[in-house]
Amino acid sequence: MRWRHPRLGLLPPGQFLPLAESFGLMPEIGAWVLGEACRQMHKWQGPAWQPFRLAVNVSASQVGPTFDDEVKRVLADMALPVIFRRRLHHSARFEACCAYGS
């Protein structure tokens, strides 16, 4: 994912996602990314379709009590298999650990 800024040009995630996170925008951005990734996967799906993995990075702030249901809904909307594996980046696991442990 890249952001095409009107003055600064194409910005990599490391330059704009921390700011988006600080403003609480990650759930909306994450939902958009997941939806776009699933729409693309749906386009690639054809009569001779063989299942393949789709990896989508998510922020720790996106993984809440409704996260699994949201993913399943998007997969169902795109007629994709409702099988997914959640893997958190080590920093997300650390943040989740700290949030639950406090």
Protein Blocks (a to p, Z undefined) as FASTA:
>chain_A
ZZddfklopadfklmmmmmmmnopmmmmmmmmmmmmmmmmmmmpcfklccddddddddfk
lmcfklmmmmmmmmmmnopafbdcddddfklmmmmmmmmmZZ
